[in-house]
Amino acid sequence: MPQTLWYPYAQMRGLDVQDDVVSAHGTRLRLSDGRELIDAIASWWCVIHGYAHPVLDAAVAAQTANFAHVMLGGLTHAPARELADALVAVAPPGLSHVFFADSGSVGMEVAMKMAVQFWRNHGEAGRHTFLALRHAYHGDTTGVMSLGDPLDGMHHRFGDYLPKQIFVRPPEGAGGHQGAIRYPLDAAVAELRAALVSHHGHLAAFVCEPRLQAAGGFNLYPAAYLRAARELCDEFGVLMICDEVATGFGRTGTLFACESAGITPDIMVLAKGLSAGYLGLSATLATDKVYAAFLGEGDSQAFLHGPTFMGNALACAVAKASLALFQQEKTLDKIAAIERVLCEELTTVRGSAVVETRVLGACGVVEVRDRAQLAGLQAFAKDRRVWLRPFDRVAYTMPAYIMAEPDLRLICGVLRDWFAR
């Protein structure tokens, strides 16, 4: 029978996906053959409160009893308004306006369009280039693919098709526990300044994933770089966009990674943990300065973008309930406990293959010299009741925040055993 389901990031020829999930609860996936796996990566980092959380299930059920979705074009509803209010209340100060979409990629597309139109509305139509970081990943749609690393990112094969952006190298090695600093902070800041000196007149924005570059290789860099970037963007009159799709909602230890640097970007994008893995949803937050540029007479200055499922009521209801759980369940304290365990366990990972281990918040990383050294790790972990999915030259865990300590130590033990082989 022909394969009808096309899987992501996979060569389909000969692919045979055997692990059929029939239920999930807490941090465990139950397969059709009766096995249970501890999910070490929270379904690509979004199931932050675990599967089938009773509070989140109840929020979806309550909203379903009213309605699942209505368009926001000419209509409004309480779930979208209340979630926008709740996000503004906890976001870095000054981010006062929220535009919803349905995925992290689209949320970043929204941010790019906002930045370009911001300058057009100010009479500077030539400012449509972006300054981004090497090792970046911002999504798989066309515009944001151009913000990914053009040399070693997953989108390099589309290089002749994508808009050309400008890239600088972030600090590397400062977040590691074994390797040396590969690119120091002062050199990275100097390179950023030089790029702004040369290009600020036609830049729409500087774009970064704050503190943790996730799918581009899990590079960690210090908060001081973010502070310097904010100051330089202000000095040269360039907007700053922070992509908190992966880092938002506690992943790096604070509710938003920007908080660790004490900065407010002009635009910030949220997704993944926003709806705790229940439904597709993103939020693009903007300051008063950005929002004001779109106010005027008629449509000429308006932001003409409108995803069909923008502000989906089910997604907004569960996202609001998820945000409330951070207070109710002291989630940031749980993340701090996860970080302590990861530091204890992963800094002991050794082996000839290991370049470096890195930990920040609820993210633990082991980088290897060659991706071939991770071949077989996924099956090795499954035999030990753990679901891992290595990426390129990185083995990592980004667990749900409810992960029990014995299970977390088991995950780390699997990694330690693999690299000790």
C-alpha positions as CSV (number, residue, x, y, z in Angstrom):
1,M,0.0,0.0,0.0
2,P,1.4,3.4,-1.0
3,Q,2.6,5.8,1.8
4,T,-0.1,8.5,2.1
5,L,1.3,10.3,5.2
6,W,4.4,12.4,4.4
7,Y,6.5,12.8,7.5
8,P,8.6,15.9,8.4
9,Y,12.4,16.1,8.1
10,A,12.6,12.6,6.7
11,Q,13.7,10.8,3.6
12,M,10.5,8.9,2.7
13,R,12.1,6.2,0.6
14,G,12.2,3.1,2.8
15,L,10.9,5.0,5.8
16,D,8.9,2.7,8.2
17,V,7.6,4.5,11.3
18,Q,6.7,1.8,13.7
19,D,6.2,3.8,16.9
20,D,2.4,4.4,16.9
21,V,1.3,6.6,19.8
22,V,-2.2,5.6,21.1
23,S,-2.2,7.8,24.2
24,A,-0.1,10.2,26.2
25,H,-0.3,11.2,29.8
26,G,2.1,13.3,31.9
27,T,5.6,12.8,30.4
28,R,4.8,9.3,28.9
29,L,3.9,8.2,25.4
30,R,2.0,4.9,25.2
31,L,2.6,3.0,22.0
32,S,0.3,0.5,20.2
33,D,2.5,-2.4,21.2
34,G,2.0,-1.6,24.9
35,R,5.4,0.0,25.5
36,E,5.7,3.4,27.3
37,L,8.4,5.9,26.6
38,I,9.5,8.9,28.7
39,D,9.3,11.9,26.3
40,A,12.6,13.7,26.8
41,I,11.9,16.4,24.2
42,A,8.3,17.4,25.0
43,S,7.1,16.9,21.4
44,W,9.5,19.4,19.9
45,W,9.6,21.4,23.2
46,C,6.0,22.6,23.3
47,V,4.2,20.2,25.7
48,I,5.6,22.2,28.7
49,H,3.0,21.1,31.3
50,G,2.9,17.5,30.1
51,Y,0.3,15.5,28.2
52,A,-3.4,15.5,29.2
53,H,-3.1,18.1,31.9
54,P,-6.5,18.2,33.7
55,V,-6.6,22.1,33.8
56,L,-5.8,22.4,30.1
57,D,-8.2,19.6,29.1
58,A,-10.9,21.4,31.0
59,A,-10.1,24.8,29.4
60,V,-10.5,23.2,25.9
61,A,-13.7,21.4,26.9
62,A,-15.3,24.6,28.4
63,Q,-14.5,26.6,25.3
64,T,-15.7,23.8,23.0
65,A,-19.1,24.0,24.7
66,N,-19.4,27.6,23.5
67,F,-17.7,27.6,20.1
68,A,-14.4,26.4,18.6
69,H,-13.6,29.2,16.2
70,V,-14.9,32.4,14.7
71,M,-13.0,34.8,12.4
72,L,-11.5,37.9,13.9
73,G,-12.2,39.9,10.8
74,G,-15.0,42.2,11.9
75,L,-15.8,40.1,15.0
76,T,-14.2,39.6,18.4
77,H,-14.3,37.2,21.3
78,A,-13.2,37.0,24.9
79,P,-10.6,34.2,24.6
80,A,-8.5,36.3,22.2
81,R,-8.9,39.5,24.1
82,E,-8.2,37.9,27.5
83,L,-5.1,36.1,26.2
84,A,-3.8,39.3,24.7
85,D,-4.3,41.1,28.0
86,A,-2.6,38.3,29.9
87,L,0.4,38.2,27.6
88,V,0.9,42.0,27.8
89,A,0.7,41.7,31.6
90,V,3.7,39.3,31.8
91,A,5.8,40.3,28.7
92,P,8.9,42.5,29.0
93,P,7.6,46.0,29.7
94,G,6.6,48.0,26.7
95,L,5.3,45.2,24.6
96,S,1.7,46.3,24.6
97,H,0.0,45.0,21.4
98,V,-0.6,41.3,20.3
99,F,-1.1,39.9,16.8
100,F,-2.1,36.2,16.8
101,A,-1.3,33.7,14.1
102,D,-1.1,29.9,14.0
103,S,2.5,28.8,14.1
104,G,6.0,30.0,15.1
105,S,7.0,30.3,11.4
106,V,4.0,32.5,10.6
107,G,4.5,34.6,13.7
108,M,8.0,35.4,12.5
109,E,6.7,36.2,9.0
110,V,4.3,38.6,10.7
111,A,7.3,40.2,12.6
112,M,9.2,40.6,9.3
113,K,6.3,42.2,7.6
114,M,5.7,44.5,10.5
115,A,9.3,45.6,10.5
116,V,9.4,46.3,6.7
117,Q,6.0,48.1,6.7
118,F,7.0,50.1,9.8
119,W,9.7,51.8,7.8
120,R,7.6,52.1,4.7
121,N,4.9,53.9,6.8
122,H,7.7,56.2,7.9
123,G,8.6,56.9,4.3
124,E,11.7,54.7,4.2
125,A,10.8,52.0,1.6
126,G,14.3,50.9,1.1
127,R,14.7,49.3,4.5
128,H,13.8,45.7,3.9
129,T,17.0,43.8,4.7
130,F,17.5,41.9,7.9
131,L,20.5,41.4,10.1
132,A,20.5,37.9,11.7
133,L,22.8,35.5,13.5
134,R,24.8,32.6,12.2
135,H,23.4,29.3,13.5
136,A,19.9,30.8,13.4
137,Y,16.7,29.0,12.7
138,H,13.4,30.9,12.6
139,G,11.0,28.6,10.7
140,D,10.4,26.8,7.4
141,T,8.2,29.3,5.5
142,T,9.8,31.3,2.8
143,G,10.5,34.7,4.4
144,V,11.9,33.3,7.6
145,M,14.0,30.7,5.9
146,S,16.1,33.6,4.6
147,L,16.9,34.4,8.3
148,G,18.4,31.0,8.8
149,D,22.1,30.4,8.5
150,P,22.9,30.4,4.7
151,L,26.1,28.3,5.1
152,D,25.3,25.4,7.4
153,G,21.6,25.7,8.1
154,M,18.9,23.3,6.9
155,H,17.7,25.8,4.3
156,H,21.0,26.3,2.4
157,R,19.6,24.3,-0.6
158,F,17.1,27.2,-1.2
159,G,19.8,29.9,-1.2
160,D,19.3,30.9,-4.8
161,Y,15.6,31.4,-4.2
162,L,15.5,33.3,-0.9
163,P,16.0,37.0,-0.1
164,K,19.6,37.8,0.8
165,Q,20.1,38.9,4.4
166,I,23.2,39.9,6.4
167,F,24.6,37.6,9.1
168,V,26.9,38.0,12.0
169,R,28.4,35.5,14.3
170,P,27.1,35.3,17.9
171,P,29.3,34.4,20.9
172,E,30.1,30.7,21.0
173,G,31.4,28.5,23.8
174,A,30.5,30.7,26.7
175,G,27.6,28.4,27.8
176,G,29.6,25.2,27.6
177,H,30.9,23.0,30.4
178,Q,33.8,21.3,28.6
179,G,34.8,23.1,25.4
180,A,36.8,26.3,25.1
181,I,35.3,29.7,24.1
182,R,35.2,29.5,20.3
183,Y,34.1,33.1,19.6
184,P,34.3,35.6,22.5
185,L,31.7,38.1,23.5
186,D,33.8,41.2,22.7
187,A,34.6,39.9,19.2
188,A,30.9,39.2,18.5
189,V,29.8,42.6,19.7
190,A,32.4,44.3,17.6
191,E,31.2,42.3,14.5
192,L,27.6,43.3,15.2
193,R,28.7,47.0,15.5
194,A,30.6,46.8,12.3
195,A,27.6,45.3,10.5
196,L,25.3,48.1,11.8
197,V,27.8,50.8,10.8
198,S,27.9,49.4,7.2
199,H,24.2,48.5,6.7
200,H,21.9,50.3,9.1
201,G,20.5,52.6,6.5
202,H,18.8,49.7,4.7
203,L,18.1,47.4,7.6
204,A,14.5,46.7,8.7
205,A,15.5,44.9,11.9
206,F,18.1,42.8,13.8
207,V,16.7,39.4,14.5
208,C,17.8,36.9,17.1
209,E,16.8,34.0,19.3
210,P,17.6,35.3,22.8
211,R,20.2,33.3,24.8
212,L,19.5,29.9,23.1
213,Q,19.7,29.2,19.4
214,A,17.6,26.1,19.3
215,A,17.2,24.2,16.0
216,G,20.3,25.8,14.5
217,G,22.6,23.8,16.8
218,F,21.7,24.7,20.4
219,N,24.3,27.4,20.8
220,L,24.1,29.3,24.1
221,Y,25.3,32.9,24.5
222,P,25.5,35.3,27.4
223,A,22.9,37.9,28.3
224,A,25.5,40.6,27.9
225,Y,25.3,40.1,24.1
226,L,21.6,40.8,24.1
227,R,22.1,43.9,26.1
228,A,24.8,45.1,23.7
229,A,22.5,44.3,20.8
230,R,19.7,46.3,22.2
231,E,22.0,49.3,22.8
232,L,23.4,49.1,19.3
233,C,20.0,48.8,17.7
234,D,19.0,52.0,19.5
235,E,22.2,53.7,18.6
236,F,21.8,53.0,14.9
237,G,18.0,53.3,14.7
238,V,17.3,49.7,13.8
239,L,14.3,47.6,15.2
240,M,15.1,44.6,17.3
241,I,13.1,41.4,16.9
242,C,13.4,38.6,19.4
243,D,12.2,35.1,18.3
244,E,11.1,33.5,21.6
245,V,9.3,30.6,19.8
246,A,11.6,28.1,21.5
247,T,12.8,30.1,24.4
248,G,9.6,31.6,25.7
249,F,7.5,30.3,28.6
250,G,10.4,29.3,30.9
251,R,12.6,27.2,28.7
252,T,15.8,29.2,29.5
253,G,14.9,29.6,33.2
254,T,13.0,32.9,33.1
255,L,9.5,33.3,31.7
256,F,11.0,35.0,28.6
257,A,14.7,34.8,27.7
258,C,14.8,38.6,27.2
259,E,14.2,39.0,30.9
260,S,17.7,37.6,31.8
261,A,19.2,40.5,30.0
262,G,16.7,43.1,31.2
263,I,15.8,44.2,27.7
264,T,12.6,44.8,25.7
265,P,12.7,44.2,22.0
266,D,10.6,46.2,19.6
267,I,8.9,43.0,18.4
268,M,8.8,39.6,20.2
269,V,7.4,36.3,18.8
270,L,5.9,33.5,20.9
271,A,4.6,30.0,19.9
272,K,5.4,26.4,20.9
273,G,4.8,26.6,24.7
274,L,2.3,29.3,24.2
275,S,-0.5,26.8,23.9
276,A,1.3,24.1,25.9
277,G,1.3,21.8,22.8
278,Y,-2.5,21.6,22.5
279,L,-3.1,23.7,19.4
280,G,-1.2,25.7,16.8
281,L,-0.9,29.3,18.0
282,S,1.6,32.2,17.8
283,A,1.6,35.7,19.2
284,T,3.7,38.6,17.8
285,L,4.0,41.3,20.4
286,A,4.9,44.9,19.5
287,T,5.7,48.1,21.3
288,D,3.7,51.3,21.1
289,K,6.3,52.8,18.7
290,V,5.7,49.9,16.2
291,Y,2.0,49.9,16.6
292,A,1.6,53.7,16.2
293,A,3.3,53.5,12.7
294,F,0.2,51.6,11.5
295,L,-2.4,54.1,12.6
296,G,-3.8,56.4,10.0
297,E,-6.7,57.1,7.7
298,G,-7.9,54.2,5.5
299,D,-6.0,51.1,4.7
300,S,-2.8,52.6,3.3
301,Q,-1.0,52.4,6.7
302,A,-2.9,49.4,8.1
303,F,-1.3,46.0,8.7
304,L,-3.0,43.9,6.0
305,H,-2.4,40.4,7.3
306,G,-5.0,38.0,8.5
307,P,-4.5,34.3,9.1
308,T,-7.8,32.4,8.8
309,F,-7.4,30.8,12.2
310,M,-6.0,34.0,13.9
311,G,-7.0,34.1,17.5
312,N,-8.6,30.6,17.4
313,A,-10.8,30.5,20.5
314,L,-9.8,27.0,21.6
315,A,-6.1,27.8,21.3
316,C,-6.5,31.1,23.1
317,A,-8.5,29.5,25.9
318,V,-5.9,26.8,26.5
319,A,-3.0,29.3,26.2
320,K,-4.5,31.5,28.9
321,A,-5.0,28.5,31.2
322,S,-1.4,27.4,30.5
323,L,-0.1,30.8,31.5
324,A,-2.0,30.7,34.7
325,L,-0.4,27.4,35.6
326,F,3.0,29.1,35.9
327,Q,1.7,30.8,39.0
328,Q,-0.5,28.0,40.3
329,E,2.1,25.3,40.0
330,K,5.3,27.4,40.7
331,T,6.6,26.3,37.3
332,L,9.7,28.5,37.3
333,D,10.8,26.7,40.5
334,K,10.4,23.4,38.7
335,I,12.5,24.6,35.9
336,A,15.2,25.7,38.3
337,A,15.2,22.2,39.8
338,I,15.5,20.7,36.3
339,E,18.4,22.9,35.6
340,R,20.2,21.8,38.7
341,V,19.8,18.1,37.8
342,L,20.9,18.7,34.2
343,C,24.0,20.5,35.5
344,E,24.8,17.6,37.8
345,E,24.2,14.9,35.3
346,L,25.3,16.2,31.9
347,T,28.6,17.8,33.0
348,T,29.7,14.2,33.8
349,V,29.1,13.1,30.2
350,R,32.4,12.1,28.7
351,G,33.6,10.3,25.6
352,S,35.9,10.8,22.7
353,A,32.9,11.9,20.6
354,V,32.0,14.8,23.0
355,V,32.9,18.3,22.1
356,E,30.9,20.1,24.8
357,T,28.0,19.9,27.1
358,R,25.6,22.8,27.7
359,V,22.8,23.5,30.1
360,L,20.4,26.5,30.4
361,G,17.1,26.3,32.2
362,A,15.2,23.2,31.0
363,C,17.6,22.5,28.2
364,G,20.5,20.1,28.3
365,V,22.8,19.5,25.3
366,V,25.7,17.2,24.3
367,E,27.5,18.3,21.1
368,V,29.6,15.8,19.2
369,R,32.3,16.0,16.6
370,D,30.4,14.2,13.8
371,R,26.7,13.5,13.4
372,A,27.5,9.9,12.6
373,Q,28.5,9.5,16.3
374,L,24.8,9.8,17.1
375,A,23.6,7.1,14.7
376,G,21.8,4.5,16.7
377,L,21.2,6.7,19.8
378,Q,17.4,6.9,19.2
379,A,17.1,3.1,19.2
380,F,19.5,2.8,22.1
381,A,17.3,5.3,24.1
382,K,14.0,3.5,23.2
383,D,15.4,0.2,24.5
384,R,15.7,2.1,27.8
385,R,12.2,3.5,27.7
386,V,13.2,7.0,26.6
387,W,12.2,9.0,23.5
388,L,15.1,11.1,22.2
389,R,15.5,12.6,18.7
390,P,19.1,13.8,18.1
391,F,19.6,16.7,15.7
392,D,22.6,17.1,13.5
393,R,25.6,17.0,15.9
394,V,23.6,17.4,19.0
395,A,21.9,15.1,21.5
396,Y,19.6,17.0,23.8
397,T,16.8,16.9,26.3
398,M,14.2,19.7,26.6
399,P,11.6,18.0,28.9
400,A,8.2,19.0,30.1
401,Y,8.5,21.0,33.3
402,I,6.6,18.4,35.3
403,M,9.3,15.8,34.6
404,A,10.0,13.8,37.8
405,E,13.6,13.8,39.0
406,P,14.1,10.0,38.7
407,D,12.9,10.1,35.1
408,L,15.1,13.1,34.3
409,R,18.1,11.3,35.8
410,L,17.2,8.3,33.7
411,I,17.3,10.4,30.5
412,C,20.7,11.8,31.4
413,G,21.9,8.3,32.3
414,V,21.0,7.1,28.8
415,L,23.1,9.9,27.3
416,R,25.9,9.2,29.6
417,D,25.9,5.5,28.8
418,W,25.8,6.1,25.1
419,F,28.9,8.3,25.1
420,A,30.7,6.0,27.5
421,R,30.5,3.2,24.9
